[in-house]
Amino acid sequence: MLTKLAMTGFKHRWRDYLVLFSGLIMSSAIFYMFEALATNQDFLKQNTSISMVGFIFQFGSVLLTIITLVYIGYANSFLLSMRKRDYGLFMLVGARKSKIGQLIWLETLLVGITATIVGILVGTALTVGVSQILINSLGLTLHHFTAWYTPAAIATLLLYVGLFLIAGLFNLLSLTKTPALKLLHSNDQPNRPQLKPARQLIEIVVGVISIAIGYWSMANLKILQLMGIGIALVTIVLGTYLLFNAIFVWLMVALKRFSFAQRGLNGFTLSQLSFRIRNYTKMLSIVAMLFALALGAITVGMGFHSQIPSMANINNAYDMGLVNASTAEKAQIAAMKPKTTATYHFKATKKVVYFQAAEFNRQPFTTIHTRNKNQLTFNTVHNNAAKLQKSEDNYQLMQLQSGVMATATPVFLSKTAYAKLAQPEQRLTVFTTNNVIEHRVALNKLAKHHFHTTSPEQFGGRFAMYLMVNGMYSGLEFMGMFLGIAFLAMLASCLMFKILSGADADQHRYKMLDKVGTTRRQLNGAINKEIAVLFILPGIVGIVHVLFGLQMFKIIMVTSPYTGIWLPFLIFAGLYLLYYLITITIYRRIVLQ
């Protein structure tokens, strides 16, 4: 009988359960996606040269576990709030508390296990989709990466099932020890914010000091090493929560005292925000951290991606050099529409390569000369035969001799002296395209055809450097972009879950406003403002965290981590705005029926 009543309640509130299930599925899916990288030690070792990356992922797992704990705690309280009235009615009609307790525990566990299993499957599918998009669009090279990783699935299942076991026991104890009448009216009690100046001042001071310590430790990671990441993890999370808890409560109460609060529906909007203020502070703290993680990861990933062409260009002025290129290979070069192309004849011994000086005077050979301490700052030099003979950068010509002649010495002879050499004459064809990355597929095909390999050690030039740098940075680039997308999805899940989980309860308030003559435009405006506050506040805090957090990547990035920062910020702002528009659209459909 109780099971039948429970199913009836489920059918009655299917929309709320759909919000709960979708939120939990996305949470477990994102946790699995992160663990698929964090627990795959072969992937981490093979795709990055940073020795600390394993420990960094361990700290990341701890942080994501903390976020998951709070998220599941909130999801469980939402489940509990949905069922309190139902269980109170069951008690009034004579149901035994022990039976109700069993039903509560089983329902909580069933919701958790089902959502977790589906979430792991969704996470695997998302891992496949996101990884393929990143690999194909960015031209990444990865080793030992797999979308399905059993240890990650086990870790996700154990964590979520364990947490729901605890949540089920908590629900059992909470509901069976609460009087029936209190359960019936539990959702009617507002959590009114009260200003406690002394306590809030202490929270603000401690929060600011904690965040300042976290920022300092990230800026001095070179000195603190691994300990700096641990300090930043603890202090920034603690400081963010304390500041939200102190300032947000004060802000809501203070704003009601201004005259603009009496205009239109501003007072109603502020009251809506104040109604469940304590729950908002916890969720907004999580969203701020996820915002910082997502934006920071995408920014760093794009930073590594932007470094690849810069580092490839400092190695050589030419994409590739082909010795005795065939007619078909010349056609492949012509198809890429190179900016420059030149052919030099040479005769070689084991240690010396002889060229005709007249050819270099007619077609000057371009070399790259780095300047100052910044290895990415360089200028191009156009050398005739005399200049190239004296230049310390003439090794760049030797690199193009199929890579194996890099240590040989170039000698430039007159046409007569060159003709007297007994060695067989060969041809070196060099060329430069407008963009190595744009033509990477064609260059890869050409290298495989001519050298019978794509190993960069076998040939020189910009393309060889691109292959080496791309192999070195692909893992870091992939991790940044992949985790950024994952954290962004979890951020959206958290915010939408928080906002939509209260939509059903808000419905009758908007119906009352409609009955007293409020226009649809005014109602839409009130909704837009209320939800905008919930998006803007964590967004501002998250941006500040990212701006300071990028300091710790100075030790592993050749260029400044702030170079081109506007692009990931602009992309992220667009996605964040899209989530906002989707959220207000769904919320309106629920509360403004």
N, C-alpha and C positions, 0 to 999 in steps of 0.2 A: 504493500500500500504506500509506504514512504517513498519507494523508488518511483512509483507511478506519479506521486505528487511532485517529486523532484524533477521528473521529465516534463511535467506540465509547466513547472516554473521555468525550465530551460526553454521551452517553446515560446513562452510568453516574453522572455527577455533574450531572444536569439541574437538581436542586434548587439547587445552588450557583450554577449559571449563571443560574438564574431570579432569585436574589437579586442577582447582579452586574448583570444586564440591567435589572431594575426600579430599582436604585439609580442607574445611569447615565442611564436614561430620565428619572427624576425630576430629576436634577441638570441635564441639558441643558434640560428643560422649564422649570424655574425660572429658569435663566439667560436663556432666550428671553423669558420673561414680564417679567423686569427690563429687558432690552434693548429690548423693545417700547415701554417708556416712555422709557428713557434716550436712545435714538437718535432718537426722534420729537420734533424740535425745535419743530415747529408745535404739537404738543400741549402741550409744556412752556410755550411762550410764551403760548398762548391761555388756559390754565387756571390760571395763577398770576401774581401781581403781584410775586413775589420774584425779583429779578434774578439771584441766586446759584444758583437752582435747577438750572440747567444744569451748573454746576461741581460742585454737590453730587452730582448723578447721575453725573458723571464719577468723583468719588472713590468713590462706591458701586460703580461698575463695576470699579474697581481692586481694591476690597476683595473683591467677589464673584469676581473673577478669581483672586485669591490663594487664596480658599477652594476654588475649583474646581481649582486646581493641586494643592493638598494632597489633595482628594477623589479626583481622578483618579489621583494618585500612589498613594494607598492602594488604590483599586480595581485598579490595575495590579499592585500587589504581591500582592493577593488572587488575581488571575488567574494570576500567576506561581507562587504557592504551590500552586495547584490542579494545575498542569501539570508542576511540577518532577519529581515521582516518575515521571510518564508518560514525560517526555523522557529521564529517566535510564534507564528500561527500554529505550527505543528505542535508546539508545547501546550498552547492553549486548548487544543482539541484532544489532548491526552497522550500524545506520543512520549515514550520514555526517552530520557536524556541519553541513555547508553546507545539506543538505536540511532538517535539523531547524531550522536558523536561518531558512530561508525560511518554514517552516511556522509558526514562532513569530511572525514578523513579520506574515504574512498573517492569522493568527488574531487577533492583537491589533488590527490595523487593521480587520478585518471586524467585530469586536465593537464597536469604537468608532464606526465610521461608521453601522452599523445602529442602535445605541442613540441616536446623535445625531439621525438623521433621524426616528426614531419619537418622540424627545423633543421635537423642534420641533413635530411635529403634535399631540402631547399638550399641549404648552405653548400652542399656538393654541386648542385646545379648552378648556383651563382658563381662558385669558384671556377667551374668550367667556362661559363660564359664570359666572366670578367677577365680571366687569364687569357683566353683566346683573343679577345678584343685588344687587350694591351699588347700582347706579343705580336699580333699581326699589324696593328697600327703604328707601333713604336719600333718594330724591328728588333725585339729583344732576343737575347740568347740565354736560355735557362737550362740548368742541369738538375736532375733528380726531383723535379716538381711533379706532383700528382694531385689531382683534385680530390680523390678519395684517399684519406690517410687514416687507417684504423686507430692508431693511438689518439688522434685528434677526436675521432668520433667517441671513443671510450671516455676520454677526459670530459667531453661535453655532456655525455649521458650521465656519468657519475656525479658531476657537479650539480646538474639541474635536478636529477632524481633525488639526490641527497637533500638539496634545498627544499624541494617540495615535500619530502618526508617530514622535515622539520616544520614546514609551514602547515602541513596537515595536522600535526600534533598541537601546534599553537592554536589553530582554528578550533580543534576539538576542545581544548581546555578553555579557550576564550568564550565560546558560545554556550557550552554546557554549564558554565558557572555564572552566566549572566541571566538575570530574571527575564521572563518572557515579555513583560511590558516594556522593559528597557530596550529589548531587541526590536520591538515593533516601532519604537520612536527614535532609534539610534541615528537614522539618517536626517532627522529634522533638527539636530543640534549643530548650529554653526560654530566654527572655530574662530571666534572673534580675536583679532590681534590686539595685544595690550603692550603699550610702550613701557619698557623697564630701562630707563636711561643708563643706570650704572652698569647693568649687565650688557646692554647693547654697546656701550662705549668700550668695555673690556673686549668684547667680541671683535669690534672694528680694529682696535689696536693690535690684538693678537693676530687677526686675519691679515692685516697689512704687513706686519713683521714677518709672518710665515711666508707670504707670497714674495716679499723682498728677499728673504733667505733663499727661496727656491730659484728666483731669477739670478741671484748672485752665483749659486752653485752651477747653473747651466752655463753662465758666461765664463766660469773658471773650471770647466770640465777637464781641460788639459792638465790642471794641477790636481784636482780631486779625483780624476779618473772615474771608476765605477761607483764610488761612494757618492759622487755628485748627482748621479741619476737617482739613486735611492733617496737622497735628501730632497731633491726637487719633487719627486713623486709624493712623498709624505706631506711636505710643507705646502705645496700648491693646492693639493686636494683639500687639506684642512683649511687653508686660508680662504679658498673659494667658497666653501660651505659657510664658514663663519661670516664672511662679508655679505653673502646673500641672506643669511638668516637674520643678521642685524639690520642691514640697510633696507631690504625689501619690505620688512614689516614697518619700519619707520617711514618709508616712502609712501606706503599706502595710507597710513594714518595722517601723515603731514599733508598730502595732496588734498584730502577732503576738507582741509581748513581754508583752502584758497577759493576765491570767488568763482573761478572757472568750473569748479566742481558742481556748482549749482546750475550750470547751463546745460540745456538739453538733457541727454542721458549720461552725462559724464559721471554723475553721482552713482548711477546704477552700475556703470562699468567698473568704477573703483570698488563698489560693494561686492561685485562679482569676483574681483581679484582678491578681495579680503576674506571672502567666505571660507576658502580652504587654504589660507595663506601658508600654514606650516608645511603642508604637502607640496605646495608650489616651490618653496625654497629648496627642498631636497631634490626635486626633479630638475629644477633650473640649474642647480649646481652640477648635476650629472650632465645636463645638456651643454653647459659651458665647457666642461672638460672634453666631452665628445666633439664639440665644435672645434676646440683647439687641436685635438688629436687629428681630426679629419682634415682641417685646413692645413695644419702643419705637415702632415704626411704627404698631401697632394703637392704642397709648395716645394718640399724637399725632393720629391720624386721628379717634378718638372725641372727643378734646379739641376739634378744630376743629368737629366735628358738634355738640357741646354748646354751643359759642359762638353758633351761628346763631340759636337762639330768643332768647338773651339780648340779642344785638345788635339783633334785630328789635323786641324789646319796648321799647327805649329811644327809639325814633323817634316813636311815637305810641301813644295809649291805645286807638285804634280800628283794626280790621283794614282798613277801606276806607270811602270815602265815595262815594255815588252821587247825582248830580244828576238830579232828575226820574226816579226809578226807576219802571219799568213794573210792572204787576201781576205779570207772570211773574218779574221780578227780585226783587220782594218775596217771592214764594213760594220762590225759591232761597235767599234770606236766612233765611227762617223754617225751611227744611229743615235748616239748619246748627245750629238751636237756639241762637241767640246769647245770651250772658249779658246784654248790654245792647244796646238799640237806641233810636234817637231820630231825630226828623225836625224840621228847622229850616227855616223859610221865609226867603227872602232876595231882595233886589233888588240888582243889581250894575251898576256902571259899569266903565270900564277899570282904574281905580286903587282904587276903594272898593267894599266889599261891605256892604250895610245889612241888619241883622238886627232881629228883634223882641226887645227885652230881656225881655219877659214869658215867652217860650218858654225862654230860658236860665235864668231864675229858677225856672221850673217843672221844667225838665230840665237840671240843671247839666252843663256840658261838662267832661270830665276831661282834664287835661293831664299830661304827664310832665315832671318837673323833676329833672335830674341833680344829684348832690351831690359835693362834693369833687373831687379830681383823677381819681378812678376813674369813668369815664364809664358804667360798667355799674351803678353804685349810684344808684338813683333812687327817688323817691316820687311818688305820684299826688296831684293837687290837683283838687278838685271846685269849679269856678268858676261863680258866677252872672254876670250880665251886667256888673256893676260891676267885679268882680275880673278877669274875662277882658279887659275893656277896658284895664286897667292892666298886666296880666301880660305879661312878655316872652316867654311861651310861647304867645301867641295865634296865632303863625304855624302852629301845629299844626292849628288849625281851617281855615286857608287851604290847607294841604296837601291836605285832603280835598275841596277844590273842584276835583276832577279834576286836581289837581297843577299846573295852569297858573296858578292864582290865588295861588300861594305868596307872592308879593311884594305882594299887595294888602293894604289896611288894612281891618280889620273895624270897623264902627261900629254901636253898639247904640242903637236908637231906641224911643221909646214907640210904642204902637199907633197913636196919632193921627198922629204925625210920619211913621211908616212908611207909613201909608195915603196920605199926600199925594204920595209919590214916583211919578213917571210910569213908571218902568221896569217891565217885566213881572215878575210874581212867579214864583219858582222854588222847588224843594224840595231840601234836602240831607238825605239819609238816611245815618246813620252807625251802625255796629254793631261789636260785639266778640264773637268766639267764644272758647271756652275754650282753643284751641290752634291757632295758624296752620298749623303743619306738619301737624297731623292733618287739617285741612280744606283743604289746599293744592290738591287736585284741584278741589273745588267752587269755591274762590275763583278759581282760574285760569279755570274755565269762566265764572264770573260776570264777570270782568274782560274776557274775550274777547267776551262778549255785549254788555256795556255800552259798553266803550271801543273795541271792535273791534281790540284789541291786548293783549298781555301785557307790553308794555314798561313797566318800573316808573317811567320818567320821565313817563308820561302820567297817573299817579294816585298819590296819597299813601297813608299809613297803614302799618300793620305788615306787611301783605302785600307792599307795594312794597319795603319795607326788606328783608324776607325774600328776595325775588327777587334784589336786588342783592348781599346778603351771601352768599347761596347760590351765585350765579354767581362770586363772588370766592373763596370757600372750597371749592367743590366739587372743584376740581382737587387741592388739597392734601389734602382729606379722602379722595378716591378713591385718591391715591397712597399715603397712609399705610395705609389698610385693605387695598388691593390688594397692596402689597409685604409687609405684615405676614403676610397669608395665604400668600403665596409663600415667604417666609423660614421660616414655620412648617412648610410642607410639606417644604422642603429640610432643615430641622432634623430632622424625623421620619425622612426618608430617610437622613441621615447616621448617626443613632443606630441605627436599625433595621438598616442595612447593616453597621455595625460589629459589632453584637451577633450578628446572624444569620449573618454570614460565618464566625464561629468556632464555630457551633453543631455542625456536622458533626464537627469535631475534638474537641469536648467530649463527644460522645455516648458514647464508650467509657469515659470517666471516670465518668459517671453509671451506666453499666451495672455497673462494678466496685463502686460504692457499693450498688447494688441487690443484687448477689450476696452482699455481706457482711452483709445484713440491714437496711439502712437503709429506713425506712418512706417511703411516697410523700409523706406530710405533711412529713417532714424535707427531702426532696429539693425539694419545692415551696418550702419556706421558704428554702432555700439559694439557689435561683434568684431568688426575689423580692428577697432582700437584695442579691445581686450586681448585678442589673440596676437596683435602686433607687439604688445608689451612683452608677452611671453616669448616671442621670437627675438626681439631686439636686445633685451637685457643680457641673455647668455651669449648672444652674438658679439656684443661689445666686449664682454669679459674674455671670450674666446680669442678675439683678434689681438687683444693686449697680451694674452699668454703666448700666442704664436710669435708676435714681434720680438718678445724677449727670448722665447724658446729657440728661435733660429740661431742664437749665439752659439749653441753647443755643436752646430754643424760646421763651424768655421775650421775645426781641426781636421775634417775629412773632405772638405770641398775645396777645389783649387780656386774657383771664383767665389765672390761673396754670396752667401745664401740669400741676400736681399736683392740680387740682380734679377730684374724682370719679375719682381714679386707681384706687380699689378695684375699680371695675366691670371695666375691661379686664384688671386683674390676676386677678380672680376668673374671668373667661371663659377667659383664657389658662391658668390653673391647671387648669381643667376639661378643656381640650383636651389639655394636657400629660399629665394623669393618664390620659386615654383612650389616648393613644399608648403610655404605659407598660403599661397593661393589655393592649393589642393585642400589644405586643412580647413580654411574658412568656408570653402564650397561644401564640404561634407558636413561641417558643423551647422551651417545654415539649413541644409536639408533636414537635419534632425530636429533642430529647435524651432524652425519657422515653418512647420508643416501647414 
